[in-house]
Amino acid sequence: MLFQPFALLRRQRLALLALVCLLIGATLLSAPSDVTRAQTVPDDFNPNLNDISFALAIQADGKIVAGGDFGFVGGLRRNSIVRLHPDGSIDQSFDPGAGADGTINAVVVQPDDKLIVGGSFTSINGQPRSYLARLNADGSLDTAFSPNVAGFVDAVALQPDGKILVGGLFRTIGGQPLGRLARLNPDGSLDVAFAPNPGGYVYALVIQPDGKIVVGGDFNTIGGRARSNLARLNPDGSLDRPFSPNVDGVVRTLMLQADGKLIFGGDFALVGGQSRPFLARINLDSSLDLAFAPNPNANVQDLAQQVDGKLLVGGVFTSIGGQPLRRLAWLNPDGSLDAAFAPNPSGAVYTLLLQPDGKPVVSGAFTLIGGVQRNRLARLSTSVPAQQALTVAADGTSVAWTRGGASPELDWVTFELARNGEPFRSLGVGVRGSGGWQLMGLSLPSGEPYQIRARGFYRGSVTETILRVGSPLDPSPTPGTPMPGTPTPGTPTPRPPTPSRSSVYLPLIIR
């Protein structure tokens, strides 16, 4: 496998972070009790990577795509990208050929199952494609997609309209001098009207439901104005001036809550002039949320959140919430530590992903996690079930997807209809309501069987469930269990979730 200069720099940074881990200390928590051990010890998922994965995404069929700096998976050659079956074995039907000749830092699954990948590579499957590419569902290169990026890509975000946000350290894209942050049309052509031009590296992106874009990284200007490492743009790329959190160090990961508050992690000490090391939450007006103070003692690399508000945190820290806990932690919604969760991976954690069934998938520089050998990629069990129910109003005017428990927080949802064996067609983008997602103002078929498909998009991943109405067949199996007290799948319900103010702020976050 060939390594670009950026890959060498990343390796040097990893070595430094590993040294930091040793210097800070390696005090372990007591072994978890039998009651909590299930969520601390990895399950049988064991792909066995020879190097680090920096990007994870899950498809609607449950297959997991990993991108990174590895050359072998399960002893087989796979350069920087692989697709795994849910049991961790390699999906041989996904064939990217020679793979990438450099690191893959970002993976996003499109609704059509194509994959957008970004990183430090200059070719994929032996064909020139610098830093950003799109693969077909079988792993072959989508030759029609050629944005021509001149520099590293670290963040990719897919908008509900199909447009693609790209962040990193590139100088030009599509032949235009639009550095570090750009927006592409679905075909890969450049949206030239979008030109925020941040003055430094972009590591993380969040797209709000109102179309505004939150940007995290290592910059001091954006949109022609001073902003330190965290900023918000209007949908056209101009700076949202009232939003000014003033972070004194690098922002590496972003998570927008359903209530509109923003959680972010990285390498900083102060937010708005107040002490809040490595992990912070800000209010809707960008002021610091003083009640949220987990206080990890070192770098935070990634975040993932359940519907019930619990937050998974990964990084380099060796204590958090005042307790000696290494590199991976669950926080309660108020920021307090769930001390029962203590897998203590042996190396830094870089990427987190929650499966639709709530199981966390974790990648990093570790070879042990939960006391079990797992080389750089593992999956943990969960003691809390993921819950969901897809229902249709009795009068056919609305659909609702209720979600709870350990289900991952979704960024946006689409609803689709299929009748008489026809392909699914879009009904529209869902709106967040109390307890889930809904779409109202419909006129669904009456007196004939049909299917409703709900698809949820989050952090580059896709999950879906299908409801058959007026049919003796059960719905297609999907991860998760029905919400307590919800109707049997396929049975109409008279009322969808009540809309809430939080629907205004629901995020799309793709790292």
N, C-alpha and C positions, 0 to 999 in steps of 0.2 A: 504493500500500500504506500502510495506517495504522500508526503506530508508537505503542505504549504507552509510558508513562514508563520501564518496565523496559528496553525496547528502547533508549531513549536512554541509560540508564545503561550498558547493555552496550556501546554504541558508544563511549562515553567510555572505558570500560575497555580496549576494543580499541585505541583511539588511544594510550592510555598504554602498553600492552604493546608496540605498534609502536615507540614512542619508546625504551622500555627496550632493545629489540632493537638499535636504532641506537647507543645509548650504550654498551652492553656491548661491541660490536665486531662486525665482520663478516668476520673472517679466514676464508678458505676453505681446505678441504683440497685437496690436489692432485687433479687429475681422476682418476677411477677407471680401473683397467686394463681392457682389453677383456674379461678373464675375468670381472670383477665388474660390468661396465657394465650387463648385463642386469637386475640387481636394483636399479639406481640410477636408470635412465631410465624414465619412464612409458611405458605401452603406448598403443594408439590410443583408449582410453576418454577422451572429452573432452566432458563435458556442458556446460561453459562457463556457470558460475553468475555472476550479477552481484553477489552478496553471499555471506555466509558460511553454510555448513551446520554446525549444531551437533549434529546427530543423524544416524546412519546405521544401517541394518538391512538384512539380506538375507533374502529369502524362499526357500522350498524350491525354487522354480523358477529361482533365480539372479537374479531381479530385485532391484534395489537401491532402497530407499526412503530419501530424504534429506529432513530437516526443518531449518529454520533461519530466516534473516532475509532470504532472497533474494526477488526479485520476478520475475526472468526466468531461464529455463534454455534454453540454446541459442537465445536470441533470442525465445522464446515466453513469454507470461505464465504464471507459476506462482507463486502467493503462498505462500511458506513451506513447501510440501510438494510433492514430485514423486516419481513412480516411474519408474525407468529400466530399460530392457532391459540385458542384460549387455554390449552393445556401447556403452552410454552414451546411446543415443537415448531420447527420451521415450516412455513407454508411454501411448499415447492412450486405452487402455481404462480407465485409472485416472483418474477425473474428480472431483476434490474441488470443482468449481465455482469459486467465488470464493476458495477456499483459506482460510487463517487471516489474521486482521487483526492479528496480532502474531507474535512469534518462537515457533518450535517448538524446544524444548530436548531432548526425549526422544521416541523412537519404539520401540515394541515390537511384534513380530509374534506374534500368538497362533497356537495350533495350527490354528485354523479359518481362518487367513489374514486375519482382521480385525486392524486396527492400533490400538493405544492411543497417543495423542499427548498430550504435556504441554508447557506453555510459559507465555507471557505474553499469549496471545490471549483475546478475549472472544466471538468468533464464528468459526464454520467454515462455509463454503459458504452464507454469509448467514444462518445460524441461530444464535441465542444458545447459547453453550457456553463457559463461563468456565474457562480454564486447563487443563482435562482433557477429552478426548473420545475416542470410539471410532469408527473409520471401517470401513465394510464393505469387502470385497475389491475392489469397483469404485470406491472412493473416496467413496461417498455416506455421509452421517452416519448412524450407528446411533442412532436417536432414542430407543431404549429405555435407553440408557446415559447417565445424567445425574447424576454425583456431586455437582455444585454446589459447586465449590471456590472459596474466597474468597482468592485470592492465587497467586503464581507457583509453577509446578511445574518442577523441574529434574531430577528422577530418578524413573524408573518401573521396577519390577522385578516379573516374573511368577513366582509360585511354581508348583511342579509340580501343586499341587491346584487351580490356576486362580485363586487369590486374587491381588490386585494390591496391591503396596506403592507408595506415592506419597510423595515427599519434595520439599521446597522451602521456601517462605517464606509459605505460606498461614496464615490465622488460624483459619478454620473449614472443615469439609468435611461434606457431608451434613446441614448445619444444626447440627452439633455443634462445640463449641469444642475441637477436636483439631488443634492447630497443628503444622505443619512436617513431620510424619510420621504417616501413617495407613495403614490396610489396608482394602481394599474386597473384598467378595464378587464372584464372577464377573459378577453382574448389575449391579454398580455401587453396590449398597447398602453402607452403612458397617458394618464390623466394629467395633462400639462397645466390645468388650472389649479392643481393642488401643489403648493410650493412653500411649506413652512420653514425649510432650511434650518434645522437645529444646528447649533455650533459645537456638536460633539456626538459621541456614540449614542445610538438608541438601542436599548436592551428589551423594552417591554411596551406593549400596546394594549389599550382597552377601548372598545367602542361602546359608548353608551346607547341606550335605546332611542335617544333623541338625536343620534347621529354624531354627537360630540366625541372627540377622541382624546383619551388620556395617554400621555407619553412619558415613559420613564427611561432614564439613562444616565449618561455622564456628559452633560452639556451645561452651558451657562447662558446661552441665548436661544431663542426660537421665535419664529414669526417676527423677526426684527427687534425683539425686546428681551430684556434681561429676565431669565427664569433659571433657577438652579435645580437641574436634575429631574424636575417633575412639573409638567405643564398640561394644560387642556386646550385643545383646538376646537374651533367651530367646524361644522361639517365641510366648509369650503377650504379649510386649512389655515384660516386666520386665527390669531391668538384669542382665546377667551380670557380677557384681561382681569376680570375679578378673581379668577382662580390663581392663587399664588401661595402655595404652601411653604416654599423656601426651605428646601432640604439641603443639608451641607455636605452630602456625599452621594455616591452612586446608588441609583435605584435599579434593581435587577428584576423585580417581579411585582406584578400588580394583581389585585383581586377586588373587584367592585361588588359590594354586597347588594342584596335585593332592596335594601332600604336606601341605597345611594351612597352610603359611606364607603370610603376607599381604604383598603388595607394594602400596604406595600412593604417590601423588604429589600435589604441590600447592605451597603457598606457606609452607613451614615451614623451620626451621633446626635444631631439636632434637627428638629422640625419646627419651623416657625420660631426659632430662637430658644426652644425648650428641649430639655434632654429627653430623647426617645431613641435609644440605640438599636439599630439594625432592623427593627420592626415597629410599625406605627399604624394608626388608623386616624383618618381625618374625617370631619363632618362635611355636610353638603356644601358649606361655604368655604371649605378648605382650611378651616381652623383645626387645631389638634384636638382629637378626642382624648381628654385627660383621663377618662375611666379605663382606657385600654392601654395597659403597660406590661407586656409580657417580659421585657428586658432580657432577651438573649444576650450572651456575652461575646458573640462573634457573628460573622456574616450569615445572612439568610439568603438562600438561592431561589427557593420556589415555594408556592402556596397552592392549596386545594381546599375547597369548602363543600361541606354537605348541606343539604336542604335544611337540616335542623340547626344550622348555624355553626357547627363545630368546624374548626380550622386546622388543617394539617400543615405543618411547617417543616421545611427541610433546609439544611445548610451545613455550616462548619462549627456551630456553637457546641459547647460542652456543658452549658447550664442554661436554663430558661425558667422563668417563673420562680426564681430563687432556689431551684432544685438542680442537682447534678444529673443532667440528661443530655445524651450525646446525639446531636445532628438530626434527630427526627422526633417531633412531638405533636400531640393533639392538644389544642386549646379549646376551652369552652367558649361560647359566644361572647362572654364578657372579658376574654383574654386570660382567664385563670387557667392553670395547667391541669390537664387530666393525668394525674400522676400514675394511674394504673397502666398507662401505655408506655412501655420502655423497651423498644427493640434494640436500642443502642448500636446502630451500624458501626462497623469498624473503620469506615472512611467517610468522607464528605458526601452529602446528598445533594444532587443537582437538579433532578426533575421528578415531579410528582404527578400522578394521574389517578383519579377515582374511576373505577369501573361503574357501569350502570347498577351493579349489585352492591356497590358501596365498598368493595375491596380496594385498598390502596395499592397501586403499582409504584415502585420506588426504584430510581436508578441513581448511580453515583460511583464513588471510588472504593466502595466497600467490598470485602470478600466474606464477611460474617454479618449476619443480621438476626436478631432474636436468638443468638447462640447457635445458629445453623449456617453452614457454608452456602453462600449464594454469591456468585461472582458478578457484581456490578448491576444486577437487575433481579428484583424479587417482587413477590406479591404477598401481602399480609391478609390474614382473615379478618373478619369483622364480627363483633358480637351483637351488632345492631342491624336488623334487617332493613333493606331498601324497600320502600312501599310505593305503590302506584296504582292508579285506576283510570282508565280511559272510558268516558261515558258520553252519551248523547241525550240532549233534552227530549222529553216526550213529544214535543211539538216539532222537533227537527230544526229548530232555529239556532241551536248552539251546540258546541262540543267543549268538553273540559278534560284536561289531563291533570289529575290530582297526584301530587308527589310528596313523599315525606321520609322520615328516618334517615338512613345512611345514603340515600340517593344523592348523586352529585348535583350541585347547583348548576342549572342550565343558563346559557347566555341568551339564546333565542330559540323559538319553537315555530315549526310550520305544521299546518294541518292539510291533509290531502284526502281526496275522495276517489274511489274506484267502483264502478258498477258494471254488471254484466260481463265480467272478464276483461274489461278495458284497463289500460294502464292508469296509474294514479295521476290525478291532475290537482293542481294547487287550489286550496280553498282560501289561503291567506296565512299571514304571520300572526301567531298567537300573541295575546296580551296577558301580562301577569296579573293574576288575581289572588285572593286569599287562599293559600294552600296549593296553588298550582297555576295552570295556564288555561286560557279559554279563547274561543273565537265565537263571536255572536253575529246576529243579522244574517243567518244562513237560511236556505230553503232546501233541506236535504230530501232525498227521494222518499216517497210514501208508497207502501204497498209492494215493495220489491226489496230483495236483499242487496246490500252494498257493504263496502268496507271503508273505514276511516283509518288513516295512518297519521300518527303524531311522531314528528322527528325533532329531537332536541340536539342543539349544537353547543359545545362547550370546549374551550381550550384546545381547539383544533380537532376535536373528536365529535362523533355522531352516535346517538342512541335512538332507537325507535320502538314503537309498539303499535300493533294493528288490532282494531276492533271490527268484528263481523256483526252486522246488524241484520236481523230478520233471517238469520241462517242457523241451522242446527249445529254448525261447526263452532268449536271454541276458538277464541282469539289465538293468534300465533304466540308461541311461548316467548317470553321476554324476561330478562333478569328482574328480580324484585318480587315482592308479594303484595297482594291487594291492601289498600288502606283499610284499617279497622272501620267497620260500619258502612263501607261503600257497597254499591250494588254488585251482584255477580256480573263479570264482564259479559257484554252483549245485552245487558238489560238497561233500557233508557232510564235516565234520572231526570227529574223535573227541573233541576236548577244547577247551573254551573257555579264555580266559586265567585264570590262577590269581588268586583274590582277593588283595588286598593291604590293608594297614592304611590306605593312602591313600584307600581308598574311603569311609572314615568322614568325610573332610574335603573331598570334592570340592565346588566352589562353584557357586552360580548367581550371576552378576554381570551386572546390567543398569544401565547408567548412564542 
